[in-house]
Amino acid sequence: QHAVLYVVAAFWKLTTSFLDHRTSCATVLFAELATVLPDAALEALLPPGGPAAELLLRAAPALTVALELAIGPLLVLSPRAGVVAGLLFHTSINLLPLNYAAGFSLMCVARYGLFLPATPDAL
């Protein structure tokens, strides 16, 4: 059920409002996430107003849907890869300064143990 949750969540984001970078919360949240990066790293990777920053902000909705859509199948087909993808996704959410989804993200991460082998030797 947990793997299906990601596929369904991604499916419900397939709307014109979410996929349009001008109206999507993903664009705002990506920009907000950039504020937690050290200034030197941010300016080196994504100079403000530069083409890379613009491209990332325009792609943010599609990137969000693609990652969320990938996590569910990865948890089933390649659990380690699914857990890594999920941890990247939820860590980025939990780094947001103004966060309304941290509790849900932590609940999702807590369930990743169900997808990992029972013994450390199997990792």
C-alpha positions in Angstrom: 0.0 0.0 0.0 2.8 2.4 0.8 4.3 2.0 -2.7 0.9 2.6 -4.3 0.6 5.8 -2.3 3.4 7.4 -4.3 1.9 6.5 -7.6 -1.5 7.8 -6.6 0.0 11.0 -5.2 1.9 11.6 -8.5 -1.3 10.8 -10.5 -3.3 13.5 -8.6 -0.6 16.0 -9.5 -1.2 15.6 -13.2 -3.3 18.7 -13.5 -2.7 21.8 -15.5 -2.4 23.8 -12.3 0.3 21.7 -10.8 2.2 21.2 -14.1 2.3 24.9 -15.0 5.4 26.4 -13.3 3.6 29.7 -13.0 0.8 28.3 -10.7 2.5 25.2 -9.2 3.5 25.0 -5.6 6.4 22.9 -6.7 8.1 25.9 -8.2 7.7 27.9 -5.0 8.9 24.9 -2.9 12.0 24.4 -5.2 12.8 28.1 -4.8 12.3 27.8 -1.0 14.6 24.8 -0.9 17.3 26.8 -2.6 17.3 29.2 0.3 18.6 26.5 2.6 21.7 26.0 0.5 24.8 27.9 1.5 25.1 31.2 -0.5 28.4 30.2 -2.1 27.1 26.8 -3.3 23.8 28.3 -4.5 25.6 31.1 -6.5 28.0 28.6 -8.0 25.4 26.0 -9.0 22.4 28.3 -9.8 23.3 31.9 -10.2 20.2 34.0 -9.3 18.4 34.9 -12.5 20.6 32.7 -14.6 19.4 30.2 -17.2 20.1 27.1 -15.0 17.9 28.5 -12.1 15.2 29.4 -14.6 15.3 26.0 -16.2 15.1 24.3 -12.8 12.2 26.4 -11.6 10.3 25.7 -14.9 11.0 22.0 -14.6 10.2 21.7 -10.9 6.6 20.5 -11.3 7.6 17.8 -13.8 10.6 16.7 -11.7 8.4 16.4 -8.7 5.9 14.2 -10.5 8.6 12.1 -12.1 10.4 11.4 -8.8 7.2 10.7 -6.9 6.0 8.4 -9.6 9.3 6.6 -9.6 9.4 5.9 -5.8 6.5 3.5 -5.7 7.7 1.1 -8.4 11.3 1.4 -7.1 10.2 0.3 -3.6 8.7 -2.8 -5.1 11.2 -3.6 -7.9 14.4 -2.4 -6.3 13.8 -1.6 -2.7 17.2 -0.1 -1.9 16.9 2.3 -4.9 13.3 3.1 -3.8 14.4 3.9 -0.2 17.2 6.1 -1.5 14.9 8.0 -3.9 12.3 8.3 -1.1 14.9 9.6 1.4 16.1 12.2 -1.1 12.5 13.3 -1.8 11.4 13.5 1.9 14.7 15.0 3.1 14.2 17.8 0.6 10.7 18.4 2.0 11.9 18.4 5.5 14.7 20.9 4.8 12.1 23.5 3.7 12.0 26.4 6.2 8.2 26.8 6.1 7.1 23.2 6.1 3.5 21.9 6.3 4.3 18.4 5.3 7.1 17.3 7.6 5.0 15.1 9.7 3.7 13.2 6.7 7.2 12.9 5.3 8.5 11.5 8.6 5.7 8.9 8.6 6.6 7.8 5.1 10.3 7.5 5.9 9.5 5.5 9.0 7.9 2.9 6.8 10.9 2.4 4.6 12.2 -0.2 6.9 9.5 -2.5 5.7 11.1 -2.5 2.3 14.7 -3.4 3.5 16.0 -6.9 4.2 15.6 -8.2 7.7 19.3 -8.7 8.2 22.2 -6.3 7.6 24.0 -9.1 5.8 21.4 -8.9 3.0 22.1 -5.2 2.3 
